[in-house]
Amino acid sequence: MNQGNGYFLGQKGVKIFWQSWEVEKPNAVVVVCHGLGEHGGRYRHLAETLVAENYSVYAIDHRGHGHSYGHRGKVEDFSYAVADLKLFLDTLLASQLAVPRVLFGHSMGGAISLAYTLSTQQSLAGLMLSGAALSVDKIPGSMRTVCELLAAVAPNLPTANLAPDMLSRDPAMVSDFKADPLNLSTKIPLKTLAELIRVVPSLSERFAELSLPLLILHGEKDQLVPHTVSERVYEKSASEDKTLNIYPGLYHDVVNEGPTDRKQVVDDIRDWLNQRFK
């Protein structure tokens, strides 16, 4: 396995960090899009499992996250995050155009992955979604309106802290998240919430356009994004090859649950890939 990392210039000249775990002749390339407030390095254990099965794995830190530059936790424009992903795939991975490409998106990264997929579905061999943030139904309509209006004049206004206790049911994993200096430790900027409120409803209207192979993962006890959202993606998508796994008792971040729980999830990802690309 060869490991690498570096930066590229994303939209508006923001430096975006990437890292890789590569094999010489991969069966497929997996690109990880992490969730709000975390970073790509949290998926190293997934990458190591997939590398052992002859897949190359890449992860970028979204702007304002991890090692990337930008206001911490701020999504100033959702389209910039999608454009950063496109730029990475089109340029840094240009030499691997002949290798099947699969996106893995968790939470907010699921929304970014879906937006990219809908723009260029024919270029991908599969899409994997984990606890994808594809609904804002839990936010009252009046609050959505206030967020959008206020964000126009006070985009950096602090709102709420992340809720690590809702990410994993394993206290040790919650402690690890809190101790990781690359995770967001300050309140989420208002603009981030406003952008998700603006974009997610339009994405949720386009599930039926999905026709590529789909793997959809969700924790049954997810308190941040209800598992019914993933069920809706599964039911509405036009994909003939689609799989939905709802994990009993697991929380929002199923890939980063405790060792036993996450092994089952990672094994399911590995098996899904092997059934299609090995």
C-alpha positions in Angstrom: 0.0 0.0 0.0 1.2 3.5 -0.9 0.0 6.4 1.2 0.1 9.9 -0.1 -1.4 13.3 0.6 -1.3 16.9 -0.6 -3.3 20.0 -1.5 -5.0 21.4 -4.5 -6.7 24.7 -5.1 -10.4 24.4 -4.9 -13.1 27.0 -5.8 -12.1 30.6 -5.0 -8.5 29.5 -4.5 -9.1 27.7 -1.2 -6.5 25.0 -0.4 -8.1 21.6 -0.2 -6.3 18.7 1.5 -6.5 15.1 0.1 -5.0 11.8 1.2 -4.8 8.4 -0.4 -4.2 4.7 0.3 -3.3 3.2 -3.1 -2.6 -0.2 -4.7 -0.9 -0.6 -8.0 -3.8 -2.1 -10.1 -7.0 -1.4 -8.2 -10.3 -3.2 -8.9 -12.0 0.2 -8.3 -11.3 3.6 -6.8 -13.3 4.6 -3.7 -13.5 8.3 -2.9 -14.7 9.2 0.6 -16.7 12.4 1.4 -16.8 12.9 5.1 -19.5 14.5 7.2 -19.9 17.9 8.8 -17.3 18.7 11.5 -15.0 15.8 10.8 -12.3 14.9 8.3 -11.2 12.2 5.8 -8.6 10.7 8.2 -11.4 9.2 10.3 -12.0 6.7 7.5 -8.5 5.3 7.6 -9.7 2.0 9.0 -12.2 1.7 6.1 -9.4 2.4 3.6 -7.1 -0.2 5.1 -9.8 -2.9 4.9 -10.5 -2.0 1.2 -6.8 -1.7 0.3 -6.4 -5.3 1.5 -9.1 -6.2 -1.1 -7.2 -4.4 -3.9 -9.1 -1.1 -3.9 -7.5 2.4 -3.9 -9.1 4.8 -1.5 -9.0 8.6 -1.6 -10.4 11.2 0.8 -10.6 15.0 0.7 -11.1 17.3 3.7 -14.0 19.6 2.7 -13.2 23.3 2.9 -13.3 24.5 6.5 -12.6 21.0 7.7 -9.6 18.9 8.8 -6.4 20.0 7.1 -8.1 22.1 4.5 -8.2 25.9 4.6 -11.3 28.0 5.2 -13.5 29.2 8.0 -13.9 26.2 10.4 -17.1 24.3 9.8 -18.4 26.8 7.3 -20.1 25.9 4.1 -20.2 29.3 2.4 -21.7 27.8 -0.8 -22.7 24.2 -1.2 -21.8 24.3 -4.8 -18.1 25.0 -3.9 -17.9 21.7 -2.0 -19.3 19.9 -5.0 -17.0 21.7 -7.4 -14.0 20.8 -5.2 -14.9 17.1 -5.4 -15.3 17.4 -9.2 -12.0 19.1 -9.6 -10.3 16.4 -7.5 -11.8 13.6 -9.6 -11.2 15.4 -12.9 -7.6 16.4 -12.3 -5.8 14.4 -9.6 -7.5 11.2 -10.6 -7.4 11.8 -14.3 -4.8 9.1 -14.8 -7.3 6.5 -13.5 -10.2 7.2 -15.8 -10.3 3.5 -16.9 -10.7 2.3 -13.3 -14.3 2.1 -12.0 -15.1 5.0 -9.6 -17.3 4.7 -6.5 -18.2 7.5 -4.2 -18.8 7.0 -0.4 -20.6 9.9 1.3 -21.4 10.2 5.0 -24.0 12.7 6.3 -23.3 16.1 4.7 -20.8 14.2 2.5 -23.7 12.1 1.4 -25.4 15.3 0.1 -22.3 16.4 -1.6 -21.8 13.0 -3.2 -25.4 12.9 -4.4 -25.2 16.3 -5.9 -22.0 15.4 -7.8 -23.5 12.0 -8.9 -26.6 13.7 -10.3 -24.5 15.9 -12.4 -22.4 13.2 -14.0 -23.9 9.8 -13.2 -22.4 8.1 -16.2 -18.8 8.7 -14.9 -19.4 6.6 -11.7 -19.7 2.9 -11.2 -21.5 3.2 -7.8 -22.6 5.3 -4.9 -22.5 4.4 -1.2 -24.4 6.6 1.2 -24.1 6.5 5.0 -26.5 8.4 7.2 -26.8 10.8 4.3 -28.1 14.3 5.2 -30.9 14.4 2.7 -33.7 15.8 4.7 -34.3 18.9 6.8 -37.8 17.8 7.9 -36.7 17.9 11.6 -36.2 21.7 11.3 -39.5 23.6 11.6 -40.4 25.6 8.5 -40.4 28.9 10.4 -36.8 28.2 11.7 -35.6 27.4 8.2 -36.9 30.8 7.0 -35.2 32.6 9.9 -31.9 30.8 9.3 -31.8 31.7 5.6 -32.7 35.4 6.2 -30.3 35.8 9.1 -27.4 34.0 7.3 -27.5 36.7 4.6 -26.4 39.3 7.1 -24.6 37.2 9.8 -23.2 34.1 8.0 -20.6 33.4 10.7 -23.0 33.6 13.6 -22.4 30.6 15.9 -25.4 28.3 16.2 -25.0 25.0 18.0 -22.2 22.6 18.8 -21.8 19.2 17.1 -23.4 16.4 19.2 -20.7 13.7 19.4 -22.9 11.7 21.8 -25.3 11.2 18.9 -22.6 9.9 16.5 -21.8 6.7 18.2 -23.3 4.5 20.9 -19.8 3.6 22.0 -18.5 6.0 24.7 -14.9 5.4 23.7 -15.7 6.5 20.1 -17.4 9.6 21.4 -14.3 10.4 23.5 -12.1 9.9 20.5 -14.2 12.3 18.4 -14.0 15.0 21.1 -10.2 14.5 21.5 -9.4 14.8 17.8 -8.1 18.3 17.1 -9.1 18.0 13.5 -12.8 17.7 14.3 -14.9 20.9 14.7 -14.7 22.0 18.3 -16.6 25.3 17.9 -20.2 26.0 17.1 -21.5 25.5 13.6 -21.7 28.7 11.6 -25.2 29.8 10.6 -24.3 29.8 6.9 -23.7 26.1 7.0 -27.1 25.3 8.3 -28.7 27.8 5.8 -26.9 26.2 2.9 -28.1 22.7 3.9 -31.7 24.1 4.3 -31.4 25.7 0.9 -30.0 22.7 -1.0 -31.2 19.5 0.6 -34.9 19.8 -0.4 -34.1 20.1 -4.1 -31.8 17.1 -3.8 -34.5 15.1 -2.2 -36.8 15.7 -5.1 -34.3 14.0 -7.5 -33.9 10.5 -5.9 -35.8 9.0 -8.9 -33.0 10.1 -11.2 -30.5 7.7 -9.5 -29.8 4.7 -11.8 -26.4 3.5 -10.8 -25.6 0.8 -8.3 -26.4 2.0 -4.8 -25.4 0.9 -1.3 -27.3 2.8 1.4 -26.3 2.4 5.1 -28.1 3.9 8.2 -28.2 3.4 11.9 -31.6 2.5 13.2 -31.1 4.8 16.3 -29.8 7.8 14.3 -31.0 10.9 16.1 -29.6 13.4 13.6 -31.0 12.0 10.3 -33.9 9.6 10.6 -33.4 6.2 8.9 -36.6 6.8 7.0 -34.6 9.2 4.8 -32.4 6.4 3.5 -35.5 4.3 3.1 -37.0 7.0 0.9 -33.8 7.1 -1.2 -34.0 3.4 -1.7 -37.7 3.3 -2.6 -37.6 6.2 -5.0 -34.4 5.6 -6.8 -34.6 4.0 -10.3 -31.5 1.8 -9.7 -32.0 -1.8 -10.4 -29.0 -2.7 -8.3 -29.6 -1.2 -4.9 -29.1 -2.4 -1.3 -30.4 -0.9 1.9 -28.9 -1.9 5.3 -30.5 -0.5 8.5 -28.3 -1.4 11.5 -30.3 -2.1 14.7 -29.2 0.0 17.6 -26.5 1.9 15.8 -26.4 5.7 15.8 -25.5 8.3 13.0 -22.0 7.4 12.1 -22.2 3.6 11.4 -18.7 3.4 9.9 -17.2 4.9 13.1 -19.2 3.0 15.7 -17.4 0.8 18.2 -15.0 -1.9 16.9 -17.5 -4.8 16.7 -20.3 -2.7 15.3 -18.2 -0.9 12.7 -16.6 -4.2 11.6 -20.0 -5.4 10.4 -20.6 -2.2 8.5 -17.1 -2.2 6.9 -17.4 -5.8 6.0 -20.7 -5.1 4.3 -19.1 -2.3 2.3 -16.2 -4.6 1.3 -18.6 -7.4 0.3 -20.8 -5.1 -1.7 -17.7 -3.8 -3.6 -16.3 -7.3 -4.1 -19.6 -8.6 -5.6 -19.4 -6.0 -8.3 -15.7 -5.2 -9.0 -13.5 -8.1 -7.9 
